[in-house]
C-alpha cells in the first residue's frame, strides 16, 4: 500500500496487481490450514443419527406448513 502511494501515478497499477495476489494468498493460506474429515458411522450410532435427521426434517416441514397457513 505504501509503495502504491509513493509512486502514485503507477501506484494504481501496483494496487491492481497486488490486490488479487493478496486475496489469493489469503484464500490459499486459509485452505492450507483447513482440514477435511471423512468418517463412516456404523451400528447403533448410525441408526441414532438417521432417526435424528428424519425427525428433524419432519419438524422442519411442520414448521414450514405452519408458517404458510
Biopython code that builds the backbone (N, CA, C, O; Angstrom):
import numpy as np
from Bio.PDB.StructureBuilder import StructureBuilder

atoms = [
    (1, "UNK", "N", (0.828, -1.184, 0.000)),
    (1, "UNK", "CA", (0.000, 0.000, 0.000)),
    (1, "UNK", "C", (0.873, 1.248, 0.000)),
    (1, "UNK", "O", (0.590, 2.208, -0.717)),
    (2, "UNK", "N", (1.926, 1.236, 0.797)),
    (2, "UNK", "CA", (2.809, 2.402, 0.876)),
    (2, "UNK", "C", (3.522, 2.600, -0.451)),
    (2, "UNK", "O", (3.663, 3.728, -0.923)),
    (3, "UNK", "N", (3.972, 1.508, -1.053)),
    (3, "UNK", "CA", (4.646, 1.621, -2.350)),
    (3, "UNK", "C", (3.701, 2.197, -3.402)),
    (3, "UNK", "O", (4.114, 2.988, -4.250)),
    (4, "UNK", "N", (2.451, 1.802, -3.343)),
    (4, "UNK", "CA", (1.466, 2.348, -4.269)),
    (4, "UNK", "C", (1.217, 3.828, -4.056)),
    (4, "UNK", "O", (1.015, 4.564, -5.021)),
    (5, "UNK", "N", (1.227, 4.278, -2.808)),
    (5, "UNK", "CA", (1.034, 5.695, -2.519)),
    (5, "UNK", "C", (2.243, 6.533, -2.916)),
    (5, "UNK", "O", (2.089, 7.655, -3.398)),
    (6, "UNK", "N", (3.439, 6.000, -2.718)),
    (6, "UNK", "CA", (4.654, 6.739, -3.055)),
    (6, "UNK", "C", (4.769, 6.932, -4.563)),
    (6, "UNK", "O", (5.156, 8.007, -5.019)),
    (7, "UNK", "N", (4.447, 5.938, -5.315)),
    (7, "UNK", "CA", (4.544, 6.008, -6.776)),
    (7, "UNK", "C", (3.144, 6.178, -7.360)),
    (7, "UNK", "O", (2.701, 5.363, -8.169)),
    (8, "UNK", "N", (2.457, 7.225, -6.953)),
    (8, "UNK", "CA", (1.031, 7.359, -7.224)),
    (8, "UNK", "C", (0.592, 7.210, -8.673)),
    (8, "UNK", "O", (-0.380, 6.485, -8.888)),
    (9, "UNK", "N", (1.175, 7.790, -9.651)),
    (9, "UNK", "CA", (0.619, 7.522, -10.986)),
    (9, "UNK", "C", (0.717, 6.034, -11.348)),
    (9, "UNK", "O", (-0.199, 5.472, -11.948)),
    (10, "UNK", "N", (1.820, 5.417, -10.983)),
    (10, "UNK", "CA", (1.961, 3.993, -11.251)),
    (10, "UNK", "C", (1.423, 3.146, -10.094)),
    (10, "UNK", "O", (1.306, 1.927, -10.217)),
    (11, "UNK", "N", (1.102, 3.784, -8.989)),
    (11, "UNK", "CA", (0.612, 3.081, -7.815)),
    (11, "UNK", "C", (-0.685, 2.340, -8.052)),
    (11, "UNK", "O", (-0.926, 1.291, -7.455)),
    (12, "UNK", "N", (-1.518, 2.877, -8.917)),
    (12, "UNK", "CA", (-2.784, 2.215, -9.253)),
    (12, "UNK", "C", (-2.497, 0.861, -9.894)),
    (12, "UNK", "O", (-3.175, -0.124, -9.599)),
    (13, "UNK", "N", (-1.505, 0.809, -10.759)),
    (13, "UNK", "CA", (-1.124, -0.457, -11.406)),
    (13, "UNK", "C", (-0.592, -1.432, -10.365)),
    (13, "UNK", "O", (-0.910, -2.621, -10.398)),
    (14, "UNK", "N", (0.216, -0.926, -9.443)),
    (14, "UNK", "CA", (0.743, -1.785, -8.378)),
    (14, "UNK", "C", (-0.403, -2.329, -7.530)),
    (14, "UNK", "O", (-0.404, -3.511, -7.184)),
    (15, "UNK", "N", (-1.377, -1.484, -7.189)),
    (15, "UNK", "CA", (-2.521, -1.948, -6.403)),
    (15, "UNK", "C", (-3.342, -2.978, -7.178)),
    (15, "UNK", "O", (-3.810, -3.957, -6.598)),
    (16, "UNK", "N", (-3.520, -2.765, -8.481)),
    (16, "UNK", "CA", (-4.298, -3.707, -9.286)),
    (16, "UNK", "C", (-3.625, -5.072, -9.381)),
    (16, "UNK", "O", (-4.300, -6.092, -9.521)),
    (17, "UNK", "N", (-2.309, -5.092, -9.305)),
    (17, "UNK", "CA", (-1.586, -6.363, -9.323)),
    (17, "UNK", "C", (-1.539, -6.967, -7.922)),
    (17, "UNK", "O", (-1.702, -8.177, -7.764)),
    (18, "UNK", "N", (-1.320, -6.142, -6.915)),
    (18, "UNK", "CA", (-1.130, -6.633, -5.558)),
    (18, "UNK", "C", (-2.429, -7.107, -4.910)),
    (18, "UNK", "O", (-2.408, -8.061, -4.132)),
    (19, "UNK", "N", (-3.542, -6.474, -5.206)),
    (19, "UNK", "CA", (-4.801, -6.839, -4.565)),
    (19, "UNK", "C", (-5.226, -8.270, -4.879)),
    (19, "UNK", "O", (-5.508, -9.026, -3.949)),
    (20, "UNK", "N", (-5.283, -8.678, -6.149)),
    (20, "UNK", "CA", (-5.636, -10.082, -6.412)),
    (20, "UNK", "C", (-4.615, -11.058, -5.818)),
    (20, "UNK", "O", (-4.980, -12.147, -5.377)),
    (21, "UNK", "N", (-3.349, -10.671, -5.809)),
    (21, "UNK", "CA", (-2.319, -11.514, -5.233)),
    (21, "UNK", "C", (-2.544, -11.692, -3.728)),
    (21, "UNK", "O", (-2.426, -12.802, -3.208)),
    (22, "UNK", "N", (-2.862, -10.617, -3.044)),
    (22, "UNK", "CA", (-3.123, -10.697, -1.598)),
    (22, "UNK", "C", (-4.363, -11.540, -1.306)),
    (22, "UNK", "O", (-4.370, -12.327, -0.359)),
    (23, "UNK", "N", (-5.399, -11.380, -2.105)),
    (23, "UNK", "CA", (-6.611, -12.179, -1.922)),
    (23, "UNK", "C", (-6.305, -13.653, -2.145)),
    (23, "UNK", "O", (-6.745, -14.503, -1.370)),
    (24, "UNK", "N", (-5.553, -13.962, -3.201)),
    (24, "UNK", "CA", (-5.186, -15.353, -3.482)),
    (24, "UNK", "C", (-4.345, -15.932, -2.344)),
    (24, "UNK", "O", (-4.567, -17.070, -1.930)),
    (25, "UNK", "N", (-3.388, -15.167, -1.841)),
    (25, "UNK", "CA", (-2.560, -15.645, -0.736)),
    (25, "UNK", "C", (-3.397, -15.903, 0.515)),
    (25, "UNK", "O", (-3.180, -16.896, 1.208)),
    (26, "UNK", "N", (-4.338, -15.030, 0.806)),
    (26, "UNK", "CA", (-5.208, -15.214, 1.963)),
    (26, "UNK", "C", (-6.042, -16.484, 1.828)),
    (26, "UNK", "O", (-6.111, -17.282, 2.762)),
    (27, "UNK", "N", (-6.678, -16.675, 0.666)),
    (27, "UNK", "CA", (-7.521, -17.853, 0.463)),
    (27, "UNK", "C", (-6.694, -19.134, 0.440)),
    (27, "UNK", "O", (-7.128, -20.162, 0.960)),
    (28, "UNK", "N", (-5.512, -19.081, -0.157)),
    (28, "UNK", "CA", (-4.639, -20.246, -0.201)),
    (28, "UNK", "C", (-4.196, -20.638, 1.205)),
    (28, "UNK", "O", (-4.173, -21.821, 1.544)),
    (29, "UNK", "N", (-3.849, -19.659, 2.015)),
    (29, "UNK", "CA", (-3.431, -19.929, 3.389)),
    (29, "UNK", "C", (-4.584, -20.496, 4.203)),
    (29, "UNK", "O", (-4.387, -21.411, 5.004)),
    (30, "UNK", "N", (-5.777, -19.965, 4.008)),
    (30, "UNK", "CA", (-6.950, -20.458, 4.722)),
    (30, "UNK", "C", (-7.236, -21.911, 4.350)),
    (30, "UNK", "O", (-7.544, -22.725, 5.222)),
    (31, "UNK", "N", (-7.135, -22.242, 3.062)),
    (31, "UNK", "CA", (-7.359, -23.621, 2.613)),
    (31, "UNK", "C", (-6.261, -24.548, 3.128)),
    (31, "UNK", "O", (-6.532, -25.703, 3.458)),
    (32, "UNK", "N", (-5.052, -24.063, 3.198)),
    (32, "UNK", "CA", (-3.929, -24.880, 3.653)),
    (32, "UNK", "C", (-4.078, -25.249, 5.122)),
    (32, "UNK", "O", (-3.672, -26.334, 5.537)),
    (33, "UNK", "N", (-4.655, -24.353, 5.904)),
    (33, "UNK", "CA", (-4.811, -24.595, 7.327)),
    (33, "UNK", "C", (-6.113, -25.301, 7.677)),
    (33, "UNK", "O", (-6.376, -25.551, 8.854)),
    (34, "UNK", "N", (-6.936, -25.629, 6.681)),
    (34, "UNK", "CA", (-8.205, -26.312, 6.920)),
    (34, "UNK", "C", (-8.016, -27.820, 6.797)),
    (34, "UNK", "O", (-7.144, -28.301, 6.074)),
    (35, "UNK", "N", (-8.843, -28.536, 7.514)),
    (35, "UNK", "CA", (-8.798, -29.990, 7.481)),
    (35, "UNK", "C", (-10.170, -30.492, 7.055)),
    (35, "UNK", "O", (-11.193, -30.066, 7.592)),
    (36, "UNK", "N", (-10.183, -31.393, 6.093)),
    (36, "UNK", "CA", (-11.413, -32.031, 5.665)),
    (36, "UNK", "C", (-11.415, -33.427, 6.262)),
    (36, "UNK", "O", (-10.457, -34.182, 6.093)),
    (37, "UNK", "N", (-12.477, -33.767, 6.953)),
    (37, "UNK", "CA", (-12.547, -35.026, 7.663)),
    (37, "UNK", "C", (-13.708, -35.845, 7.129)),
    (37, "UNK", "O", (-14.841, -35.366, 7.089)),
    (38, "UNK", "N", (-13.434, -37.072, 6.721)),
    (38, "UNK", "CA", (-14.456, -38.013, 6.286)),
    (38, "UNK", "C", (-14.444, -39.183, 7.253)),
    (38, "UNK", "O", (-13.375, -39.663, 7.632)),
    (39, "UNK", "N", (-15.601, -39.641, 7.649)),
    (39, "UNK", "CA", (-15.668, -40.806, 8.522)),
    (39, "UNK", "C", (-16.961, -41.557, 8.264)),
    (39, "UNK", "O", (-17.954, -40.983, 7.816)),
    (40, "UNK", "N", (-16.934, -42.836, 8.551)),
    (40, "UNK", "CA", (-18.103, -43.695, 8.411)),
    (40, "UNK", "C", (-18.609, -44.059, 9.796)),
    (40, "UNK", "O", (-17.837, -44.418, 10.685)),
    (41, "UNK", "N", (-19.915, -43.960, 9.958)),
    (41, "UNK", "CA", (-20.531, -44.309, 11.229)),
    (41, "UNK", "C", (-21.370, -45.561, 10.988)),
    (41, "UNK", "O", (-22.149, -45.624, 10.037)),
    (42, "UNK", "N", (-21.206, -46.539, 11.844)),
    (42, "UNK", "CA", (-21.950, -47.791, 11.704)),
    (42, "UNK", "C", (-22.601, -48.150, 13.034)),
    (42, "UNK", "O", (-22.379, -47.491, 14.050)),
    (43, "UNK", "N", (-23.396, -49.190, 13.008)),
    (43, "UNK", "CA", (-24.028, -49.767, 14.196)),
    (43, "UNK", "C", (-25.080, -48.837, 14.790)),
    (43, "UNK", "O", (-25.830, -48.192, 14.059)),
    (44, "UNK", "N", (-25.130, -48.772, 16.111)),
    (44, "UNK", "CA", (-26.181, -48.025, 16.810)),
    (44, "UNK", "C", (-26.079, -46.525, 16.547)),
    (44, "UNK", "O", (-27.100, -45.843, 16.455)),
    (45, "UNK", "N", (-24.864, -46.010, 16.427)),
    (45, "UNK", "CA", (-24.694, -44.573, 16.184)),
    (45, "UNK", "C", (-25.294, -44.177, 14.842)),
    (45, "UNK", "O", (-25.874, -43.099, 14.711)),
    (46, "UNK", "N", (-25.157, -45.034, 13.862)),
    (46, "UNK", "CA", (-25.727, -44.732, 12.537)),
    (46, "UNK", "C", (-27.249, -44.680, 12.609)),
    (46, "UNK", "O", (-27.866, -43.773, 12.050)),
    (47, "UNK", "N", (-27.849, -45.634, 13.284)),
    (47, "UNK", "CA", (-29.310, -45.646, 13.424)),
    (47, "UNK", "C", (-29.814, -44.428, 14.175)),
    (47, "UNK", "O", (-30.822, -43.830, 13.799)),
    (48, "UNK", "N", (-29.106, -44.060, 15.247)),
    (48, "UNK", "CA", (-29.494, -42.886, 16.022)),
    (48, "UNK", "C", (-29.418, -41.623, 15.175)),
    (48, "UNK", "O", (-30.312, -40.778, 15.231)),
    (49, "UNK", "N", (-28.355, -41.495, 14.393)),
    (49, "UNK", "CA", (-28.185, -40.298, 13.570)),
    (49, "UNK", "C", (-29.246, -40.231, 12.474)),
    (49, "UNK", "O", (-29.791, -39.159, 12.211)),
    (50, "UNK", "N", (-29.544, -41.353, 11.837)),
    (50, "UNK", "CA", (-30.582, -41.369, 10.795)),
    (50, "UNK", "C", (-31.943, -41.004, 11.385)),
    (50, "UNK", "O", (-32.713, -40.279, 10.754)),
    (51, "UNK", "N", (-32.247, -41.495, 12.583)),
    (51, "UNK", "CA", (-33.501, -41.144, 13.248)),
    (51, "UNK", "C", (-33.555, -39.651, 13.548)),
    (51, "UNK", "O", (-34.583, -39.003, 13.349)),
    (52, "UNK", "N", (-32.445, -39.118, 14.024)),
    (52, "UNK", "CA", (-32.371, -37.692, 14.317)),
    (52, "UNK", "C", (-32.625, -36.853, 13.073)),
    (52, "UNK", "O", (-33.407, -35.903, 13.115)),
    (53, "UNK", "N", (-31.976, -37.192, 11.975)),
    (53, "UNK", "CA", (-32.143, -36.442, 10.724)),
    (53, "UNK", "C", (-33.571, -36.536, 10.215)),
    (53, "UNK", "O", (-34.142, -35.537, 9.780)),
    (54, "UNK", "N", (-34.154, -37.733, 10.265)),
    (54, "UNK", "CA", (-35.523, -37.922, 9.782)),
    (54, "UNK", "C", (-36.501, -37.090, 10.603)),
    (54, "UNK", "O", (-37.371, -36.418, 10.048)),
    (55, "UNK", "N", (-36.359, -37.136, 11.917)),
    (55, "UNK", "CA", (-37.266, -36.366, 12.770)),
    (55, "UNK", "C", (-37.056, -34.870, 12.599)),
    (55, "UNK", "O", (-38.016, -34.100, 12.640)),
    (56, "UNK", "N", (-35.808, -34.450, 12.409)),
    (56, "UNK", "CA", (-35.525, -33.026, 12.203)),
    (56, "UNK", "C", (-36.197, -32.529, 10.922)),
    (56, "UNK", "O", (-36.785, -31.448, 10.903)),
    (57, "UNK", "N", (-36.108, -33.319, 9.861)),
    (57, "UNK", "CA", (-36.754, -32.927, 8.593)),
    (57, "UNK", "C", (-38.260, -32.840, 8.763)),
    (57, "UNK", "O", (-38.896, -31.930, 8.231)),
    (58, "UNK", "N", (-38.841, -33.792, 9.509)),
    (58, "UNK", "CA", (-40.286, -33.757, 9.750)),
    (58, "UNK", "C", (-40.677, -32.502, 10.513)),
    (58, "UNK", "O", (-41.656, -31.845, 10.162)),
    (59, "UNK", "N", (-39.926, -32.163, 11.549)),
    (59, "UNK", "CA", (-40.216, -30.946, 12.304)),
    (59, "UNK", "C", (-40.075, -29.697, 11.445)),
    (59, "UNK", "O", (-40.854, -28.753, 11.577)),
    (60, "UNK", "N", (-39.088, -29.696, 10.574)),
    (60, "UNK", "CA", (-38.882, -28.549, 9.695)),
    (60, "UNK", "C", (-40.058, -28.393, 8.728)),
    (60, "UNK", "O", (-40.519, -27.279, 8.480)),
    (61, "UNK", "N", (-40.539, -29.511, 8.183)),
    (61, "UNK", "CA", (-41.693, -29.456, 7.269)),
    (61, "UNK", "C", (-42.940, -28.948, 7.997)),
    (61, "UNK", "O", (-43.705, -28.155, 7.448)),
    (62, "UNK", "N", (-43.138, -29.408, 9.231)),
    (62, "UNK", "CA", (-44.287, -28.956, 10.014)),
    (62, "UNK", "C", (-44.196, -27.454, 10.278)),
    (62, "UNK", "O", (-45.195, -26.742, 10.171)),
    (63, "UNK", "N", (-43.002, -26.974, 10.620)),
    (63, "UNK", "CA", (-42.819, -25.540, 10.866)),
    (63, "UNK", "C", (-43.092, -24.730, 9.601)),
    (63, "UNK", "O", (-43.709, -23.666, 9.666)),
    (64, "UNK", "N", (-42.633, -25.232, 8.445)),
    (64, "UNK", "CA", (-42.901, -24.521, 7.181)),
    (64, "UNK", "C", (-44.397, -24.496, 6.893)),
    (64, "UNK", "O", (-44.919, -23.474, 6.447)),
    (65, "UNK", "N", (-45.097, -25.604, 7.140)),
    (65, "UNK", "CA", (-46.527, -25.657, 6.878)),
    (65, "UNK", "C", (-47.285, -24.687, 7.789)),
    (65, "UNK", "O", (-48.270, -24.080, 7.369)),
    (66, "UNK", "N", (-46.830, -24.546, 9.019)),
    (66, "UNK", "CA", (-47.489, -23.621, 9.948)),
    (66, "UNK", "C", (-47.246, -22.172, 9.532)),
    (66, "UNK", "O", (-48.116, -21.322, 9.721)),
    (67, "UNK", "N", (-46.071, -21.882, 8.967)),
    (67, "UNK", "CA", (-45.783, -20.522, 8.508)),
    (67, "UNK", "C", (-46.625, -20.158, 7.292)),
    (67, "UNK", "O", (-47.054, -19.014, 7.145)),
    (68, "UNK", "N", (-46.862, -21.144, 6.415)),
    (68, "UNK", "CA", (-47.644, -20.882, 5.202)),
    (68, "UNK", "C", (-49.105, -20.655, 5.489)),
    (68, "UNK", "O", (-49.780, -19.956, 4.733)),
    (69, "UNK", "N", (-49.614, -21.228, 6.566)),
    (69, "UNK", "CA", (-51.060, -21.083, 6.844)),
    (69, "UNK", "C", (-51.339, -19.932, 7.767)),
    (69, "UNK", "O", (-52.495, -19.674, 8.100)),
]
sb = StructureBuilder()
sb.init_structure("model")
sb.init_model(0)
sb.init_chain("A")
sb.init_seg("    ")
for serial, (resi, resn, name, xyz) in enumerate(atoms, 1):
    if name == "N":
        sb.init_residue(resn, " ", resi, " ")
    sb.init_atom(name, np.array(xyz, "f"), 0.0, 1.0, " ", f" {name:<3s}", serial, name[0])
structure = sb.get_structure()
